[in-house]
Amino acid sequence: MPSSKIIEVREYTVRAHKREIHTRTFNFVCKQCEQSTQRETFGPRPLYCERCRPSQPPKKTVVPLHKRKPRATTYDSGKGIAG
Ligand SMILES: [Zn+2]
């Protein structure tokens, strides 16, 4: 016999907020290409220009970790697979 009940879920909102970050623009010479460059950063003085060290790496090879192959040998005793 399935038992079901109704629970009350209160409405709630998450307020949008702004976060302030402090960025600085550095004028420096890149260590790799040795070109005088300018870069905005929120941390310490950068060493490389955006060409040599892009802030966001372009590679987008994402390996899905949740796609695991089911193994038939590593069952815990008592744990069955339902469904
Ligand atoms: Zn560079």
PDB file of the backbone (N, CA, C, O) and the ligand in Angstrom, with CONECT records:
HET     ZN  A 101       1
ATOM      1  N   MET A   1       0.854  -1.202   0.000  1.00  0.00           N
ATOM      2  CA  MET A   1       0.000   0.000   0.000  1.00  0.00           C
ATOM      3  C   MET A   1       0.883   1.243   0.000  1.00  0.00           C
ATOM      4  O   MET A   1       1.659   1.451   0.933  1.00  0.00           O
ATOM      5  N   PRO A   2       0.776   2.039  -1.000  1.00  0.00           N
ATOM      6  CA  PRO A   2       1.628   3.243  -1.042  1.00  0.00           C
ATOM      7  C   PRO A   2       1.117   4.312  -0.095  1.00  0.00           C
ATOM      8  O   PRO A   2      -0.076   4.610  -0.037  1.00  0.00           O
ATOM      9  N   SER A   3       2.040   4.868   0.630  1.00  0.00           N
ATOM     10  CA  SER A   3       1.650   5.932   1.544  1.00  0.00           C
ATOM     11  C   SER A   3       2.148   7.259   0.988  1.00  0.00           C
ATOM     12  O   SER A   3       3.322   7.427   0.659  1.00  0.00           O
ATOM     13  N   SER A   4       1.239   8.162   0.902  1.00  0.00           N
ATOM     14  CA  SER A   4       1.627   9.477   0.394  1.00  0.00           C
ATOM     15  C   SER A   4       1.017  10.542   1.276  1.00  0.00           C
ATOM     16  O   SER A   4      -0.069  10.385   1.834  1.00  0.00           O
ATOM     17  N   LYS A   5       1.740  11.610   1.380  1.00  0.00           N
ATOM     18  CA  LYS A   5       1.209  12.721   2.155  1.00  0.00           C
ATOM     19  C   LYS A   5       1.622  14.024   1.475  1.00  0.00           C
ATOM     20  O   LYS A   5       2.540  14.083   0.658  1.00  0.00           O
ATOM     21  N   ILE A   6       0.913  15.022   1.850  1.00  0.00           N
ATOM     22  CA  ILE A   6       1.181  16.324   1.248  1.00  0.00           C
ATOM     23  C   ILE A   6       1.949  17.180   2.235  1.00  0.00           C
ATOM     24  O   ILE A   6       1.515  17.405   3.365  1.00  0.00           O
ATOM     25  N   ILE A   7       3.087  17.646   1.789  1.00  0.00           N
ATOM     26  CA  ILE A   7       3.852  18.543   2.643  1.00  0.00           C
ATOM     27  C   ILE A   7       3.776  19.946   2.068  1.00  0.00           C
ATOM     28  O   ILE A   7       3.523  20.158   0.882  1.00  0.00           O
ATOM     29  N   GLU A   8       3.999  20.855   2.931  1.00  0.00           N
ATOM     30  CA  GLU A   8       3.896  22.249   2.522  1.00  0.00           C
ATOM     31  C   GLU A   8       5.279  22.795   2.215  1.00  0.00           C
ATOM     32  O   GLU A   8       6.185  22.736   3.046  1.00  0.00           O
ATOM     33  N   VAL A   9       5.426  23.319   1.025  1.00  0.00           N
ATOM     34  CA  VAL A   9       6.704  23.908   0.628  1.00  0.00           C
ATOM     35  C   VAL A   9       6.538  25.407   0.592  1.00  0.00           C
ATOM     36  O   VAL A   9       5.711  25.951  -0.141  1.00  0.00           O
ATOM     37  N   ARG A  10       7.320  26.038   1.376  1.00  0.00           N
ATOM     38  CA  ARG A  10       7.212  27.493   1.434  1.00  0.00           C
ATOM     39  C   ARG A  10       7.935  28.112   0.247  1.00  0.00           C
ATOM     40  O   ARG A  10       8.946  27.618  -0.252  1.00  0.00           O
ATOM     41  N   GLU A  11       7.374  29.174  -0.148  1.00  0.00           N
ATOM     42  CA  GLU A  11       7.994  29.896  -1.254  1.00  0.00           C
ATOM     43  C   GLU A  11       9.167  30.707  -0.727  1.00  0.00           C
ATOM     44  O   GLU A  11       9.085  31.366   0.309  1.00  0.00           O
ATOM     45  N   TYR A  12      10.225  30.639  -1.451  1.00  0.00           N
ATOM     46  CA  TYR A  12      11.368  31.444  -1.034  1.00  0.00           C
ATOM     47  C   TYR A  12      12.073  31.985  -2.263  1.00  0.00           C
ATOM     48  O   TYR A  12      11.989  31.422  -3.354  1.00  0.00           O
ATOM     49  N   THR A  13      12.731  33.033  -2.067  1.00  0.00           N
ATOM     50  CA  THR A  13      13.446  33.645  -3.187  1.00  0.00           C
ATOM     51  C   THR A  13      14.888  33.857  -2.806  1.00  0.00           C
ATOM     52  O   THR A  13      15.224  34.116  -1.650  1.00  0.00           O
ATOM     53  N   VAL A  14      15.713  33.743  -3.789  1.00  0.00           N
ATOM     54  CA  VAL A  14      17.123  34.062  -3.597  1.00  0.00           C
ATOM     55  C   VAL A  14      17.374  35.407  -4.256  1.00  0.00           C
ATOM     56  O   VAL A  14      17.142  35.597  -5.450  1.00  0.00           O
ATOM     57  N   ARG A  15      17.832  36.286  -3.477  1.00  0.00           N
ATOM     58  CA  ARG A  15      18.035  37.620  -3.999  1.00  0.00           C
ATOM     59  C   ARG A  15      19.277  37.675  -4.872  1.00  0.00           C
ATOM     60  O   ARG A  15      20.319  37.094  -4.567  1.00  0.00           O
ATOM     61  N   ALA A  16      19.126  38.370  -5.928  1.00  0.00           N
ATOM     62  CA  ALA A  16      20.311  38.626  -6.742  1.00  0.00           C
ATOM     63  C   ALA A  16      21.183  39.642  -6.021  1.00  0.00           C
ATOM     64  O   ALA A  16      20.694  40.574  -5.383  1.00  0.00           O
ATOM     65  N   HIS A  17      22.449  39.438  -6.139  1.00  0.00           N
ATOM     66  CA  HIS A  17      23.347  40.355  -5.479  1.00  0.00           C
ATOM     67  C   HIS A  17      24.566  40.580  -6.353  1.00  0.00           C
ATOM     68  O   HIS A  17      24.884  39.806  -7.257  1.00  0.00           O
ATOM     69  N   LYS A  18      25.203  41.634  -6.049  1.00  0.00           N
ATOM     70  CA  LYS A  18      26.406  41.953  -6.804  1.00  0.00           C
ATOM     71  C   LYS A  18      27.614  41.699  -5.928  1.00  0.00           C
ATOM     72  O   LYS A  18      27.636  41.983  -4.730  1.00  0.00           O
ATOM     73  N   ARG A  19      28.585  41.166  -6.570  1.00  0.00           N
ATOM     74  CA  ARG A  19      29.822  40.931  -5.838  1.00  0.00           C
ATOM     75  C   ARG A  19      30.888  41.862  -6.392  1.00  0.00           C
ATOM     76  O   ARG A  19      31.066  42.015  -7.600  1.00  0.00           O
ATOM     77  N   GLU A  20      31.554  42.446  -5.489  1.00  0.00           N
ATOM     78  CA  GLU A  20      32.578  43.394  -5.914  1.00  0.00           C
ATOM     79  C   GLU A  20      33.931  42.711  -5.926  1.00  0.00           C
ATOM     80  O   GLU A  20      34.370  42.147  -4.924  1.00  0.00           O
ATOM     81  N   ILE A  21      34.563  42.768  -7.043  1.00  0.00           N
ATOM     82  CA  ILE A  21      35.923  42.261  -7.096  1.00  0.00           C
ATOM     83  C   ILE A  21      36.837  43.410  -7.503  1.00  0.00           C
ATOM     84  O   ILE A  21      36.472  44.313  -8.255  1.00  0.00           O
ATOM     85  N   HIS A  22      37.994  43.325  -6.983  1.00  0.00           N
ATOM     86  CA  HIS A  22      38.948  44.394  -7.251  1.00  0.00           C
ATOM     87  C   HIS A  22      39.947  43.924  -8.293  1.00  0.00           C
ATOM     88  O   HIS A  22      40.754  43.026  -8.052  1.00  0.00           O
ATOM     89  N   THR A  23      39.873  44.529  -9.409  1.00  0.00           N
ATOM     90  CA  THR A  23      40.820  44.177 -10.450  1.00  0.00           C
ATOM     91  C   THR A  23      41.792  45.322 -10.657  1.00  0.00           C
ATOM     92  O   THR A  23      41.491  46.495 -10.438  1.00  0.00           O
ATOM     93  N   ARG A  24      42.920  44.932 -11.071  1.00  0.00           N
ATOM     94  CA  ARG A  24      43.938  45.936 -11.370  1.00  0.00           C
ATOM     95  C   ARG A  24      44.479  45.670 -12.759  1.00  0.00           C
ATOM     96  O   ARG A  24      44.556  44.529 -13.213  1.00  0.00           O
ATOM     97  N   THR A  25      44.836  46.709 -13.397  1.00  0.00           N
ATOM     98  CA  THR A  25      45.427  46.574 -14.716  1.00  0.00           C
ATOM     99  C   THR A  25      46.926  46.799 -14.614  1.00  0.00           C
ATOM    100  O   THR A  25      47.392  47.867 -14.219  1.00  0.00           O
ATOM    101  N   PHE A  26      47.646  45.789 -14.972  1.00  0.00           N
ATOM    102  CA  PHE A  26      49.100  45.865 -14.883  1.00  0.00           C
ATOM    103  C   PHE A  26      49.698  46.105 -16.258  1.00  0.00           C
ATOM    104  O   PHE A  26      49.259  45.548 -17.264  1.00  0.00           O
ATOM    105  N   ASN A  27      50.679  46.925 -16.262  1.00  0.00           N
ATOM    106  CA  ASN A  27      51.524  47.040 -17.446  1.00  0.00           C
ATOM    107  C   ASN A  27      52.822  46.310 -17.131  1.00  0.00           C
ATOM    108  O   ASN A  27      53.523  46.641 -16.175  1.00  0.00           O
ATOM    109  N   PHE A  28      53.120  45.338 -17.930  1.00  0.00           N
ATOM    110  CA  PHE A  28      54.289  44.530 -17.619  1.00  0.00           C
ATOM    111  C   PHE A  28      54.838  43.950 -18.916  1.00  0.00           C
ATOM    112  O   PHE A  28      54.264  44.102 -19.994  1.00  0.00           O
ATOM    113  N   VAL A  29      55.965  43.284 -18.763  1.00  0.00           N
ATOM    114  CA  VAL A  29      56.593  42.623 -19.900  1.00  0.00           C
ATOM    115  C   VAL A  29      56.398  41.128 -19.729  1.00  0.00           C
ATOM    116  O   VAL A  29      56.748  40.559 -18.695  1.00  0.00           O
ATOM    117  N   CYS A  30      55.841  40.503 -20.742  1.00  0.00           N
ATOM    118  CA  CYS A  30      55.573  39.075 -20.665  1.00  0.00           C
ATOM    119  C   CYS A  30      56.887  38.303 -20.593  1.00  0.00           C
ATOM    120  O   CYS A  30      57.860  38.617 -21.279  1.00  0.00           O
ATOM    121  N   LYS A  31      56.878  37.293 -19.749  1.00  0.00           N
ATOM    122  CA  LYS A  31      58.096  36.512 -19.576  1.00  0.00           C
ATOM    123  C   LYS A  31      58.341  35.565 -20.740  1.00  0.00           C
ATOM    124  O   LYS A  31      59.463  35.105 -20.955  1.00  0.00           O
ATOM    125  N   GLN A  32      57.315  35.288 -21.468  1.00  0.00           N
ATOM    126  CA  GLN A  32      57.477  34.316 -22.537  1.00  0.00           C
ATOM    127  C   GLN A  32      57.792  34.977 -23.876  1.00  0.00           C
ATOM    128  O   GLN A  32      58.787  34.659 -24.528  1.00  0.00           O
ATOM    129  N   CYS A  33      56.927  35.896 -24.264  1.00  0.00           N
ATOM    130  CA  CYS A  33      57.160  36.517 -25.569  1.00  0.00           C
ATOM    131  C   CYS A  33      57.923  37.837 -25.432  1.00  0.00           C
ATOM    132  O   CYS A  33      58.322  38.446 -26.425  1.00  0.00           O
ATOM    133  N   GLU A  34      58.116  38.265 -24.181  1.00  0.00           N
ATOM    134  CA  GLU A  34      58.881  39.476 -23.883  1.00  0.00           C
ATOM    135  C   GLU A  34      58.328  40.688 -24.602  1.00  0.00           C
ATOM    136  O   GLU A  34      59.067  41.553 -25.073  1.00  0.00           O
ATOM    137  N   GLN A  35      57.050  40.724 -24.669  1.00  0.00           N
ATOM    138  CA  GLN A  35      56.382  41.872 -25.244  1.00  0.00           C
ATOM    139  C   GLN A  35      55.761  42.696 -24.120  1.00  0.00           C
ATOM    140  O   GLN A  35      55.218  42.157 -23.156  1.00  0.00           O
ATOM    141  N   SER A  36      55.852  43.962 -24.263  1.00  0.00           N
ATOM    142  CA  SER A  36      55.197  44.827 -23.302  1.00  0.00           C
ATOM    143  C   SER A  36      53.689  44.720 -23.488  1.00  0.00           C
ATOM    144  O   SER A  36      53.157  44.927 -24.578  1.00  0.00           O
ATOM    145  N   THR A  37      53.037  44.399 -22.418  1.00  0.00           N
ATOM    146  CA  THR A  37      51.611  44.132 -22.542  1.00  0.00           C
ATOM    147  C   THR A  37      50.867  44.673 -21.337  1.00  0.00           C
ATOM    148  O   THR A  37      51.460  45.189 -20.390  1.00  0.00           O
ATOM    149  N   GLN A  38      49.599  44.544 -21.397  1.00  0.00           N
ATOM    150  CA  GLN A  38      48.738  45.038 -20.340  1.00  0.00           C
ATOM    151  C   GLN A  38      47.698  43.977 -20.059  1.00  0.00           C
ATOM    152  O   GLN A  38      47.137  43.369 -20.971  1.00  0.00           O
ATOM    153  N   ARG A  39      47.459  43.773 -18.808  1.00  0.00           N
ATOM    154  CA  ARG A  39      46.512  42.731 -18.468  1.00  0.00           C
ATOM    155  C   ARG A  39      45.772  43.088 -17.190  1.00  0.00           C
ATOM    156  O   ARG A  39      46.346  43.592 -16.225  1.00  0.00           O
ATOM    157  N   GLU A  40      44.502  42.813 -17.220  1.00  0.00           N
ATOM    158  CA  GLU A  40      43.696  43.078 -16.041  1.00  0.00           C
ATOM    159  C   GLU A  40      43.569  41.799 -15.229  1.00  0.00           C
ATOM    160  O   GLU A  40      43.221  40.742 -15.755  1.00  0.00           O
ATOM    161  N   THR A  41      43.854  41.913 -13.960  1.00  0.00           N
ATOM    162  CA  THR A  41      43.787  40.739 -13.113  1.00  0.00           C
ATOM    163  C   THR A  41      43.287  41.131 -11.740  1.00  0.00           C
ATOM    164  O   THR A  41      43.354  42.299 -11.359  1.00  0.00           O
ATOM    165  N   PHE A  42      42.792  40.171 -11.007  1.00  0.00           N
ATOM    166  CA  PHE A  42      42.330  40.441  -9.654  1.00  0.00           C
ATOM    167  C   PHE A  42      43.287  39.892  -8.625  1.00  0.00           C
ATOM    168  O   PHE A  42      43.016  39.946  -7.425  1.00  0.00           O
ATOM    169  N   GLY A  43      44.388  39.372  -9.078  1.00  0.00           N
ATOM    170  CA  GLY A  43      45.358  38.810  -8.155  1.00  0.00           C
ATOM    171  C   GLY A  43      46.643  39.589  -8.216  1.00  0.00           C
ATOM    172  O   GLY A  43      46.634  40.801  -8.429  1.00  0.00           O
ATOM    173  N   PRO A  44      47.735  38.911  -8.034  1.00  0.00           N
ATOM    174  CA  PRO A  44      49.036  39.560  -8.116  1.00  0.00           C
ATOM    175  C   PRO A  44      49.411  39.870  -9.559  1.00  0.00           C
ATOM    176  O   PRO A  44      48.690  39.541 -10.501  1.00  0.00           O
ATOM    177  N   ARG A  45      50.505  40.480  -9.689  1.00  0.00           N
ATOM    178  CA  ARG A  45      50.960  40.868 -11.024  1.00  0.00           C
ATOM    179  C   ARG A  45      51.201  39.633 -11.889  1.00  0.00           C
ATOM    180  O   ARG A  45      51.924  38.718 -11.495  1.00  0.00           O
ATOM    181  N   PRO A  46      50.601  39.619 -13.041  1.00  0.00           N
ATOM    182  CA  PRO A  46      50.777  38.454 -13.920  1.00  0.00           C
ATOM    183  C   PRO A  46      52.164  38.430 -14.532  1.00  0.00           C
ATOM    184  O   PRO A  46      52.853  39.447 -14.612  1.00  0.00           O
ATOM    185  N   LEU A  47      52.548  37.255 -14.955  1.00  0.00           N
ATOM    186  CA  LEU A  47      53.874  37.098 -15.552  1.00  0.00           C
ATOM    187  C   LEU A  47      53.795  36.988 -17.057  1.00  0.00           C
ATOM    188  O   LEU A  47      54.750  37.296 -17.771  1.00  0.00           O
ATOM    189  N   TYR A  48      52.658  36.548 -17.525  1.00  0.00           N
ATOM    190  CA  TYR A  48      52.528  36.311 -18.958  1.00  0.00           C
ATOM    191  C   TYR A  48      51.348  37.092 -19.511  1.00  0.00           C
ATOM    192  O   TYR A  48      50.401  37.428 -18.800  1.00  0.00           O
ATOM    193  N   CYS A  49      51.438  37.362 -20.786  1.00  0.00           N
ATOM    194  CA  CYS A  49      50.367  38.091 -21.432  1.00  0.00           C
ATOM    195  C   CYS A  49      49.194  37.136 -21.712  1.00  0.00           C
ATOM    196  O   CYS A  49      49.283  35.927 -21.501  1.00  0.00           O
ATOM    197  N   GLU A  50      48.135  37.707 -22.177  1.00  0.00           N
ATOM    198  CA  GLU A  50      46.951  36.886 -22.398  1.00  0.00           C
ATOM    199  C   GLU A  50      47.140  35.913 -23.558  1.00  0.00           C
ATOM    200  O   GLU A  50      46.456  34.893 -23.637  1.00  0.00           O
ATOM    201  N   ARG A  51      48.041  36.223 -24.426  1.00  0.00           N
ATOM    202  CA  ARG A  51      48.296  35.303 -25.534  1.00  0.00           C
ATOM    203  C   ARG A  51      49.028  34.064 -25.059  1.00  0.00           C
ATOM    204  O   ARG A  51      48.709  32.941 -25.450  1.00  0.00           O
ATOM    205  N   CYS A  52      50.026  34.294 -24.198  1.00  0.00           N
ATOM    206  CA  CYS A  52      50.815  33.159 -23.735  1.00  0.00           C
ATOM    207  C   CYS A  52      50.073  32.377 -22.659  1.00  0.00           C
ATOM    208  O   CYS A  52      50.138  31.149 -22.611  1.00  0.00           O
ATOM    209  N   ARG A  53      49.381  33.093 -21.811  1.00  0.00           N
ATOM    210  CA  ARG A  53      48.630  32.427 -20.751  1.00  0.00           C
ATOM    211  C   ARG A  53      47.210  32.974 -20.732  1.00  0.00           C
ATOM    212  O   ARG A  53      46.899  33.892 -19.974  1.00  0.00           O
ATOM    213  N   PRO A  54      46.371  32.419 -21.550  1.00  0.00           N
ATOM    214  CA  PRO A  54      44.989  32.891 -21.530  1.00  0.00           C
ATOM    215  C   PRO A  54      44.327  32.552 -20.199  1.00  0.00           C
ATOM    216  O   PRO A  54      44.584  31.506 -19.603  1.00  0.00           O
ATOM    217  N   SER A  55      43.483  33.450 -19.759  1.00  0.00           N
ATOM    218  CA  SER A  55      42.869  33.247 -18.455  1.00  0.00           C
ATOM    219  C   SER A  55      41.912  32.071 -18.472  1.00  0.00           C
ATOM    220  O   SER A  55      41.717  31.403 -17.457  1.00  0.00           O
ATOM    221  N   GLN A  56      41.316  31.820 -19.626  1.00  0.00           N
ATOM    222  CA  GLN A  56      40.458  30.657 -19.744  1.00  0.00           C
ATOM    223  C   GLN A  56      41.044  29.730 -20.792  1.00  0.00           C
ATOM    224  O   GLN A  56      41.099  30.073 -21.973  1.00  0.00           O
ATOM    225  N   PRO A  57      41.474  28.578 -20.371  1.00  0.00           N
ATOM    226  CA  PRO A  57      42.066  27.643 -21.329  1.00  0.00           C
ATOM    227  C   PRO A  57      41.055  27.220 -22.380  1.00  0.00           C
ATOM    228  O   PRO A  57      39.899  26.941 -22.061  1.00  0.00           O
ATOM    229  N   PRO A  58      41.482  27.174 -23.615  1.00  0.00           N
ATOM    230  CA  PRO A  58      40.541  26.915 -24.708  1.00  0.00           C
ATOM    231  C   PRO A  58      40.091  25.470 -24.808  1.00  0.00           C
ATOM    232  O   PRO A  58      39.087  25.166 -25.452  1.00  0.00           O
ATOM    233  N   LYS A  59      40.828  24.592 -24.177  1.00  0.00           N
ATOM    234  CA  LYS A  59      40.468  23.186 -24.332  1.00  0.00           C
ATOM    235  C   LYS A  59      39.201  22.859 -23.552  1.00  0.00           C
ATOM    236  O   LYS A  59      39.039  23.240 -22.393  1.00  0.00           O
ATOM    237  N   LYS A  60      38.334  22.159 -24.211  1.00  0.00           N
ATOM    238  CA  LYS A  60      37.057  21.831 -23.594  1.00  0.00           C
ATOM    239  C   LYS A  60      36.786  20.343 -23.688  1.00  0.00           C
ATOM    240  O   LYS A  60      35.696  19.916 -24.070  1.00  0.00           O
ATOM    241  N   THR A  61      37.751  19.593 -23.347  1.00  0.00           N
ATOM    242  CA  THR A  61      37.556  18.150 -23.369  1.00  0.00           C
ATOM    243  C   THR A  61      37.111  17.698 -21.982  1.00  0.00           C
ATOM    244  O   THR A  61      37.908  17.533 -21.058  1.00  0.00           O
ATOM    245  N   VAL A  62      35.840  17.513 -21.889  1.00  0.00           N
ATOM    246  CA  VAL A  62      35.280  17.134 -20.600  1.00  0.00           C
ATOM    247  C   VAL A  62      35.005  15.642 -20.598  1.00  0.00           C
ATOM    248  O   VAL A  62      34.268  15.120 -21.435  1.00  0.00           O
ATOM    249  N   VAL A  63      35.604  14.987 -19.654  1.00  0.00           N
ATOM    250  CA  VAL A  63      35.382  13.553 -19.528  1.00  0.00           C
ATOM    251  C   VAL A  63      34.233  13.329 -18.560  1.00  0.00           C
ATOM    252  O   VAL A  63      34.312  13.724 -17.397  1.00  0.00           O
ATOM    253  N   PRO A  64      33.195  12.716 -19.019  1.00  0.00           N
ATOM    254  CA  PRO A  64      32.066  12.466 -18.116  1.00  0.00           C
ATOM    255  C   PRO A  64      32.419  11.447 -17.052  1.00  0.00           C
ATOM    256  O   PRO A  64      32.689  10.282 -17.344  1.00  0.00           O
ATOM    257  N   LEU A  65      32.412  11.908 -15.818  1.00  0.00           N
ATOM    258  CA  LEU A  65      32.798  11.025 -14.729  1.00  0.00           C
ATOM    259  C   LEU A  65      31.638  10.152 -14.268  1.00  0.00           C
ATOM    260  O   LEU A  65      31.831   9.104 -13.651  1.00  0.00           O
ATOM    261  N   HIS A  66      30.441  10.606 -14.579  1.00  0.00           N
ATOM    262  CA  HIS A  66      29.290   9.847 -14.090  1.00  0.00           C
ATOM    263  C   HIS A  66      28.964   8.668 -14.989  1.00  0.00           C
ATOM    264  O   HIS A  66      28.122   7.830 -14.669  1.00  0.00           O
ATOM    265  N   LYS A  67      29.646   8.625 -16.114  1.00  0.00           N
ATOM    266  CA  LYS A  67      29.378   7.516 -17.023  1.00  0.00           C
ATOM    267  C   LYS A  67      30.306   6.360 -16.685  1.00  0.00           C
ATOM    268  O   LYS A  67      31.306   6.119 -17.362  1.00  0.00           O
ATOM    269  N   ARG A  68      29.961   5.680 -15.662  1.00  0.00           N
ATOM    270  CA  ARG A  68      30.775   4.547 -15.269  1.00  0.00           C
ATOM    271  C   ARG A  68      30.173   3.259 -15.797  1.00  0.00           C
ATOM    272  O   ARG A  68      28.957   3.084 -15.865  1.00  0.00           O
ATOM    273  N   LYS A  69      31.032   2.415 -16.149  1.00  0.00           N
ATOM    274  CA  LYS A  69      30.535   1.130 -16.604  1.00  0.00           C
ATOM    275  C   LYS A  69      30.156   0.282 -15.389  1.00  0.00           C
ATOM    276  O   LYS A  69      30.883   0.226 -14.397  1.00  0.00           O
ATOM    277  N   PRO A  70      29.033  -0.356 -15.491  1.00  0.00           N
ATOM    278  CA  PRO A  70      28.635  -1.216 -14.368  1.00  0.00           C
ATOM    279  C   PRO A  70      29.521  -2.443 -14.288  1.00  0.00           C
ATOM    280  O   PRO A  70      29.800  -3.116 -15.280  1.00  0.00           O
ATOM    281  N   ARG A  71      29.942  -2.700 -13.083  1.00  0.00           N
ATOM    282  CA  ARG A  71      30.804  -3.847 -12.890  1.00  0.00           C
ATOM    283  C   ARG A  71      30.036  -4.945 -12.166  1.00  0.00           C
ATOM    284  O   ARG A  71      29.273  -4.699 -11.232  1.00  0.00           O
ATOM    285  N   ALA A  72      30.260  -6.114 -12.618  1.00  0.00           N
ATOM    286  CA  ALA A  72      29.507  -7.233 -12.061  1.00  0.00           C
ATOM    287  C   ALA A  72      30.264  -7.900 -10.934  1.00  0.00           C
ATOM    288  O   ALA A  72      29.748  -8.811 -10.287  1.00  0.00           O
ATOM    289  N   THR A  73      31.482  -7.453 -10.696  1.00  0.00           N
ATOM    290  CA  THR A  73      32.305  -8.195  -9.743  1.00  0.00           C
ATOM    291  C   THR A  73      32.421  -7.482  -8.398  1.00  0.00           C
ATOM    292  O   THR A  73      32.867  -8.083  -7.420  1.00  0.00           O
ATOM    293  N   THR A  74      32.036  -6.240  -8.336  1.00  0.00           N
ATOM    294  CA  THR A  74      32.270  -5.493  -7.108  1.00  0.00           C
ATOM    295  C   THR A  74      30.970  -5.220  -6.355  1.00  0.00           C
ATOM    296  O   THR A  74      30.753  -4.113  -5.864  1.00  0.00           O
ATOM    297  N   TYR A  75      30.145  -6.191  -6.269  1.00  0.00           N
ATOM    298  CA  TYR A  75      28.912  -6.004  -5.510  1.00  0.00           C
ATOM    299  C   TYR A  75      29.186  -6.165  -4.023  1.00  0.00           C
ATOM    300  O   TYR A  75      29.914  -7.058  -3.590  1.00  0.00           O
ATOM    301  N   ASP A  76      28.592  -5.292  -3.278  1.00  0.00           N
ATOM    302  CA  ASP A  76      28.572  -5.523  -1.841  1.00  0.00           C
ATOM    303  C   ASP A  76      27.499  -6.563  -1.554  1.00  0.00           C
ATOM    304  O   ASP A  76      26.439  -6.582  -2.179  1.00  0.00           O
ATOM    305  N   SER A  77      27.794  -7.397  -0.624  1.00  0.00           N
ATOM    306  CA  SER A  77      26.819  -8.427  -0.311  1.00  0.00           C
ATOM    307  C   SER A  77      25.597  -7.796   0.334  1.00  0.00           C
ATOM    308  O   SER A  77      25.711  -7.026   1.287  1.00  0.00           O
ATOM    309  N   GLY A  78      24.470  -8.119  -0.177  1.00  0.00           N
ATOM    310  CA  GLY A  78      23.246  -7.560   0.363  1.00  0.00           C
ATOM    311  C   GLY A  78      22.731  -6.390  -0.443  1.00  0.00           C
ATOM    312  O   GLY A  78      21.557  -6.032  -0.353  1.00  0.00           O
ATOM    313  N   LYS A  79      23.597  -5.803  -1.221  1.00  0.00           N
ATOM    314  CA  LYS A  79      23.147  -4.698  -2.065  1.00  0.00           C
ATOM    315  C   LYS A  79      22.766  -5.225  -3.430  1.00  0.00           C
ATOM    316  O   LYS A  79      23.610  -5.695  -4.194  1.00  0.00           O
ATOM    317  N   GLY A  80      21.527  -5.143  -3.713  1.00  0.00           N
ATOM    318  CA  GLY A  80      21.087  -5.573  -5.021  1.00  0.00           C
ATOM    319  C   GLY A  80      20.905  -4.373  -5.918  1.00  0.00           C
ATOM    320  O   GLY A  80      20.906  -3.234  -5.452  1.00  0.00           O
ATOM    321  N   ILE A  81      20.757  -4.611  -7.139  1.00  0.00           N
ATOM    322  CA  ILE A  81      20.504  -3.528  -8.081  1.00  0.00           C
ATOM    323  C   ILE A  81      19.031  -3.552  -8.446  1.00  0.00           C
ATOM    324  O   ILE A  81      18.547  -4.475  -9.100  1.00  0.00           O
ATOM    325  N   ALA A  82      18.349  -2.543  -8.020  1.00  0.00           N
ATOM    326  CA  ALA A  82      16.925  -2.466  -8.309  1.00  0.00           C
ATOM    327  C   ALA A  82      16.712  -1.639  -9.578  1.00  0.00           C
ATOM    328  O   ALA A  82      17.165  -0.499  -9.674  1.00  0.00           O
ATOM    329  N   GLY A  83      16.065  -2.192 -10.479  1.00  0.00           N
ATOM    330  CA  GLY A  83      15.773  -1.496 -11.715  1.00  0.00           C
ATOM    331  C   GLY A  83      16.909  -1.664 -12.656  1.00  0.00           C
ATOM    332  O   GLY A  83      16.867  -1.149 -13.773  1.00  0.00           O
TER     333      GLY A  83
HETATM  334 ZN    ZN A 101      53.358  36.678 -23.954  1.00  0.00          ZN2+
END
